Amino acid sequence: CGNCDVCNNPRETFDGTVVAQKALSAITRMKEKAAMGTVVDVLRGVRSYNVASFKYDLIKTFGAGKEYKQQEWMQYLMQLVNLGFLEIAYNQYNALKMLPKSKEVLFNGLQVQLVRAIVETNATAKEKKAAKAKTTGSRTKKAIFNEAMFEHLRALRKQLADEQGVPPYIVFNDRTLNQMTEDLPLHKEAFLEISGVGQRKLADYGADFMKGIAEFLMSEEGKQYKNETRKITFAYYLNNFSPEDIAHARDISVNTILAHLGTLYLQNFPIEIHRFISQSAIDAITPTIKRFGYDGPLSEMRAALEDAYDYGQIRLAMAWLMKAENPYKEFV
């Protein structure tokens, strides 16, 4: 057509067999139990919390893909999923699982063609943002976000409907998609609160649509919508990104990410808080929180703790204590 990215910026393909072999070998050595974010950490040689906890830094492929950045590995792994070499086990903490074609790559020399990953620089992102601002005029950021999210979900609905040979409304009607766009459900309890969703629809389509919402929130377009900043963090959490990698991807501080996770935990999102702070650290911080109170100044708490814990850890400990005292309350 001469107008779209495919025409104006054709993507470069390359022999990605070695890339695929590195990824598949790492996943095999991790016994197919790790989600995409952790696999990327292993390939890049990053000793994140999950990597260290499961001793993945001791496997042979740790650091085998240092030549690629995080964004590049994420794109390559998603391509391997789309090409049928891997699948995401949503019922097993999003672990990457091998498919029969994987063995052909590892043991029989099957070649894999991949599309060269594009890593967007800050300058390019700013240029795109400025260009978009000129075209959007007086429309609000929320309206722009909602429209883009709705179209994203509508395309997903059509894909699922086509696969099953049914009209799109059989999957979900527009009213249901609009509520998903507004509420952005990312876990089962929230998804069941959407009009038109019951246990059957949750079982049939919940994983696909929650994955679709998370993917959009993690996209360059989705990340710009700051009103849902905590849910954007949760989308990365669902994909097993470490707080450090989320901070890097979003260009904000690790302490802010930890604060997001603490707030989400208080709002009854399924956050495994002990992935980010040990019980011994919570026990050590607790007397200081009790002394200053939940509304006390964090700077004074940190000073009282002799800078042994940073602000993010104090916030996580505070969230754990508040939830322990009021386990059935949802904090806003």
C-alpha positions as CSV (number, residue, x, y, z in Angstrom):
1,C,0.0,0.0,0.0
2,G,3.0,2.3,0.4
3,N,1.6,3.7,3.7
4,C,2.2,1.1,6.4
5,D,5.3,-0.1,8.3
6,V,5.5,-3.3,6.2
7,C,5.9,-1.1,3.1
8,N,7.9,1.8,4.5
9,N,10.1,-0.2,6.9
10,P,10.3,-3.8,5.7
11,R,11.5,-6.1,8.5
12,E,14.8,-7.9,8.0
13,T,14.8,-11.7,8.3
14,F,17.9,-13.7,9.2
15,D,19.0,-17.2,10.1
16,G,18.0,-17.4,13.7
17,T,18.9,-21.0,14.2
18,V,21.6,-20.3,16.8
19,V,19.4,-17.8,18.6
20,A,16.6,-20.4,18.8
21,Q,19.1,-23.1,19.9
22,K,20.3,-21.0,22.8
23,A,16.8,-20.2,23.9
24,L,15.5,-23.8,23.6
25,S,18.6,-25.2,25.3
26,A,18.2,-22.7,28.3
27,I,14.5,-23.7,28.6
28,T,15.4,-27.4,28.5
29,R,18.0,-26.9,31.2
30,M,15.5,-25.0,33.3
31,K,13.2,-28.0,33.0
32,E,10.5,-25.9,31.3
33,K,9.5,-24.3,34.6
34,A,10.5,-20.7,33.9
35,A,8.5,-17.9,32.5
36,M,9.7,-15.7,29.7
37,G,11.2,-12.9,31.9
38,T,13.3,-15.4,33.8
39,V,14.5,-17.2,30.6
40,V,15.6,-13.8,29.3
41,D,17.5,-13.2,32.5
42,V,19.3,-16.5,32.2
43,L,20.2,-15.9,28.5
44,R,21.5,-12.4,29.3
45,G,23.4,-13.5,32.4
46,V,21.3,-11.5,34.9
47,R,21.2,-12.8,38.4
48,S,17.7,-11.7,39.2
49,Y,15.8,-12.9,42.3
50,N,14.2,-15.8,40.5
51,V,17.5,-16.8,38.8
52,A,19.3,-16.9,42.1
53,S,16.5,-18.6,44.0
54,F,16.3,-21.5,41.6
55,K,20.1,-21.6,40.9
56,Y,19.6,-21.0,37.2
57,D,22.9,-19.1,37.2
58,L,24.6,-22.5,37.5
59,I,23.3,-23.9,34.3
60,K,25.5,-24.1,31.2
61,T,23.5,-21.6,29.1
62,F,23.6,-18.8,31.8
63,G,24.8,-15.8,29.9
64,A,24.8,-17.5,26.5
65,G,22.9,-14.7,24.9
66,K,24.6,-11.6,26.3
67,E,24.9,-10.1,22.8
68,Y,21.2,-9.3,22.8
69,K,19.3,-6.8,24.9
70,Q,16.2,-7.7,26.9
71,Q,13.8,-6.3,24.3
72,E,15.5,-8.3,21.6
73,W,15.2,-11.6,23.5
74,M,11.6,-10.9,24.3
75,Q,10.8,-10.4,20.6
76,Y,12.7,-13.5,19.6
77,L,11.0,-15.7,22.2
78,M,7.6,-14.4,21.2
79,Q,8.5,-15.3,17.6
80,L,9.4,-18.8,18.7
81,V,6.0,-19.0,20.3
82,N,4.2,-17.8,17.2
83,L,6.2,-20.1,15.0
84,G,5.1,-23.1,17.0
85,F,8.4,-24.0,18.7
86,L,7.2,-22.9,22.2
87,E,4.0,-22.5,24.1
88,I,3.1,-20.5,27.2
89,A,1.6,-22.6,30.0
90,Y,-0.7,-20.1,31.6
91,N,-1.8,-22.6,34.2
92,Q,1.8,-23.1,35.3
93,Y,2.9,-19.5,36.1
94,N,3.4,-18.7,32.3
95,A,6.2,-21.2,32.0
96,L,7.6,-21.7,28.5
97,K,7.1,-25.2,27.3
98,M,8.8,-27.0,24.4
99,L,6.8,-28.3,21.4
100,P,7.8,-31.2,19.1
101,K,9.4,-28.9,16.6
102,S,11.8,-27.7,19.2
103,K,13.7,-31.0,19.2
104,E,14.2,-30.7,15.5
105,V,16.0,-27.5,16.0
106,L,18.1,-28.8,18.9
107,F,19.1,-32.2,17.6
108,N,18.3,-32.4,13.8
109,G,19.6,-29.1,12.5
110,L,16.2,-27.6,11.5
111,Q,16.8,-24.0,10.5
112,V,14.8,-21.2,12.0
113,Q,14.2,-17.9,10.2
114,L,13.5,-15.0,12.5
115,V,12.7,-11.3,12.0
116,R,15.4,-9.0,13.2
117,A,14.4,-7.4,16.5
118,I,13.9,-3.7,16.7
119,V,15.0,-1.9,19.8
120,E,13.4,1.5,20.0
121,T,15.7,4.2,21.4
122,N,14.5,7.0,23.7
123,A,14.9,9.4,20.8
124,T,12.8,7.4,18.4
125,A,10.1,7.0,21.1
126,K,10.0,10.7,21.7
127,E,9.7,11.4,17.9
128,K,6.8,9.0,17.7
129,K,5.2,10.5,20.7
130,A,5.5,14.0,19.2
131,A,4.1,12.9,15.8
132,K,1.2,11.2,17.5
133,A,0.5,14.3,19.6
134,K,0.1,16.3,16.4
135,T,-2.5,13.9,15.0
136,T,-4.6,13.4,18.1
137,G,-5.5,17.0,18.6
138,S,-7.8,17.6,21.6
139,R,-8.7,13.9,22.2
140,T,-7.8,12.8,25.8
141,K,-5.2,10.3,26.5
142,K,-7.8,8.0,28.0
143,A,-9.9,8.1,24.8
144,I,-6.9,7.3,22.7
145,F,-5.9,4.5,25.0
146,N,-9.4,3.0,25.2
147,E,-9.8,3.1,21.4
148,A,-6.5,1.4,20.8
149,M,-7.1,-1.2,23.5
150,F,-10.6,-1.9,22.2
151,E,-9.2,-2.5,18.7
152,H,-6.5,-4.8,20.1
153,L,-9.2,-6.9,21.9
154,R,-11.5,-6.9,18.9
155,A,-8.7,-8.3,16.7
156,L,-8.1,-11.0,19.3
157,R,-11.8,-11.8,19.4
158,K,-11.9,-12.2,15.6
159,Q,-8.9,-14.4,15.7
160,L,-10.4,-16.7,18.3
161,A,-13.8,-16.7,16.5
162,D,-12.2,-17.6,13.2
163,E,-10.3,-20.4,14.8
164,Q,-13.6,-21.8,16.1
165,G,-15.7,-21.0,13.1
166,V,-18.2,-18.9,15.0
167,P,-19.3,-15.2,14.8
168,P,-17.3,-12.9,17.0
169,Y,-20.2,-12.0,19.2
170,I,-20.3,-15.7,20.4
171,V,-16.9,-15.1,22.0
172,F,-17.8,-11.7,23.6
173,N,-20.0,-8.9,22.5
174,D,-18.9,-5.3,22.2
175,R,-20.3,-4.3,25.5
176,T,-18.1,-6.9,27.2
177,L,-15.0,-5.7,25.3
178,N,-15.7,-2.1,26.3
179,Q,-15.8,-3.1,30.0
180,M,-12.6,-5.0,29.6
181,T,-11.1,-1.8,28.1
182,E,-12.2,0.2,31.0
183,D,-11.4,-2.3,33.9
184,L,-8.4,-4.0,32.4
185,P,-8.9,-7.3,34.2
186,L,-5.6,-9.2,34.7
187,H,-6.5,-11.9,37.1
188,K,-9.4,-14.4,37.4
189,E,-11.3,-12.6,40.1
190,A,-11.3,-9.4,38.2
191,F,-12.2,-11.1,34.9
192,L,-15.2,-12.7,36.4
193,E,-16.5,-9.2,37.4
194,I,-16.8,-8.2,33.7
195,S,-20.4,-8.2,32.4
196,G,-20.9,-11.2,30.1
197,V,-18.2,-13.4,31.8
198,G,-19.0,-16.5,33.7
199,Q,-17.0,-19.6,34.7
200,R,-17.4,-21.1,31.2
201,K,-16.3,-18.0,29.4
202,L,-13.4,-17.6,31.9
203,A,-12.3,-21.1,31.2
204,D,-12.7,-20.8,27.4
205,Y,-11.3,-17.3,26.8
206,G,-10.0,-15.8,30.1
207,A,-6.3,-16.7,29.6
208,D,-6.3,-15.4,26.0
209,F,-7.9,-12.1,26.8
210,M,-5.9,-11.5,30.0
211,K,-2.7,-12.2,28.0
212,G,-3.9,-9.8,25.3
213,I,-4.6,-7.0,27.8
214,A,-1.1,-7.6,29.4
215,E,0.6,-7.6,26.0
216,F,-1.0,-4.2,25.1
217,L,-0.1,-2.7,28.5
218,M,3.6,-3.7,27.9
219,S,3.6,-2.3,24.3
220,E,5.1,1.1,23.6
221,E,1.6,2.4,23.1
222,G,0.2,1.0,26.3
223,K,3.2,2.1,28.5
224,Q,2.4,5.7,27.7
225,Y,-0.9,5.6,29.6
226,K,0.3,6.5,33.0
227,N,-3.2,6.4,34.7
228,E,-2.8,2.6,34.8
229,T,0.8,2.6,35.8
230,R,0.4,-0.1,38.5
231,K,-1.5,-2.4,36.1
232,I,1.3,-1.9,33.6
233,T,3.7,-3.1,36.3
234,F,1.4,-6.0,37.0
235,A,1.4,-7.0,33.3
236,Y,5.2,-7.3,33.5
237,Y,5.0,-9.2,36.8
238,L,2.7,-11.7,35.1
239,N,5.4,-12.3,32.5
240,N,7.9,-12.9,35.3
241,F,10.0,-9.8,34.9
242,S,12.2,-8.9,37.8
243,P,11.7,-5.5,39.4
244,E,15.0,-4.4,37.9
245,D,13.9,-5.4,34.4
246,I,10.5,-3.8,34.8
247,A,12.1,-0.6,35.9
248,H,14.5,-0.7,32.9
249,A,11.7,-1.4,30.5
250,R,9.5,1.4,31.9
251,D,12.3,3.9,32.6
252,I,11.4,4.4,36.2
253,S,13.1,3.5,39.5
254,V,13.1,0.1,41.1
255,N,11.7,1.6,44.3
256,T,8.7,2.8,42.4
257,I,8.1,-0.7,40.9
258,L,8.3,-2.2,44.4
259,A,5.8,0.4,45.7
260,H,3.5,-0.6,42.8
261,L,3.8,-4.3,43.8
262,G,3.0,-3.5,47.4
263,T,-0.1,-1.5,46.5
264,L,-1.3,-4.2,44.1
265,Y,-0.8,-6.7,46.9
266,L,-3.0,-4.6,49.2
267,Q,-5.6,-4.4,46.4
268,N,-5.9,-8.2,46.4
269,F,-4.0,-8.7,43.2
270,P,-2.3,-12.1,43.3
271,I,1.2,-10.9,44.1
272,E,3.7,-13.3,45.7
273,I,5.3,-10.7,47.9
274,H,8.0,-13.0,49.2
275,R,9.5,-13.1,45.8
276,F,10.7,-9.5,46.5
277,I,11.3,-9.4,50.2
278,S,12.1,-12.2,52.7
279,Q,10.2,-12.8,55.9
280,S,13.4,-12.1,57.9
281,A,13.6,-8.7,56.2
282,I,10.0,-8.0,57.1
283,D,10.6,-9.0,60.7
284,A,13.6,-6.7,60.9
285,I,11.7,-3.7,59.5
286,T,8.4,-4.3,61.4
287,P,9.5,-2.6,64.8
288,T,10.4,0.6,62.9
289,I,7.1,0.7,61.1
290,K,5.3,0.1,64.4
291,R,7.3,2.9,65.9
292,F,6.6,5.5,63.2
293,G,3.2,4.3,62.0
294,Y,2.0,3.5,58.5
295,D,1.8,7.2,57.7
296,G,5.3,7.9,59.1
297,P,8.0,9.5,56.9
298,L,9.8,6.9,54.9
299,S,13.1,8.9,55.1
300,E,13.1,8.7,58.9
301,M,12.2,5.0,58.9
302,R,15.1,4.3,56.5
303,A,17.5,6.4,58.7
304,A,16.3,4.5,61.8
305,L,17.1,1.3,60.0
306,E,20.6,2.7,59.2
307,D,20.0,2.5,55.5
308,A,20.0,-1.3,55.6
309,Y,16.8,-1.4,53.6
310,D,15.7,0.9,50.8
311,Y,12.3,2.6,50.4
312,G,10.9,-0.1,48.2
313,Q,11.6,-2.8,50.7
314,I,10.0,-0.7,53.5
315,R,6.9,-0.2,51.4
316,L,6.7,-4.0,50.8
317,A,7.1,-4.7,54.5
318,M,4.4,-2.2,55.2
319,A,2.0,-3.7,52.7
320,W,2.6,-7.2,54.2
321,L,1.9,-5.9,57.7
322,M,-1.3,-4.1,56.7
323,K,-2.6,-7.1,54.9
324,A,-1.7,-9.4,57.8
325,E,-3.7,-7.2,60.1
326,N,-6.7,-6.9,57.8
327,P,-6.6,-9.9,55.5
328,Y,-10.1,-9.5,54.0
329,K,-9.8,-5.7,53.3
330,E,-9.0,-4.3,49.9
331,F,-7.0,-1.2,50.4
332,V,-7.5,1.6,47.8
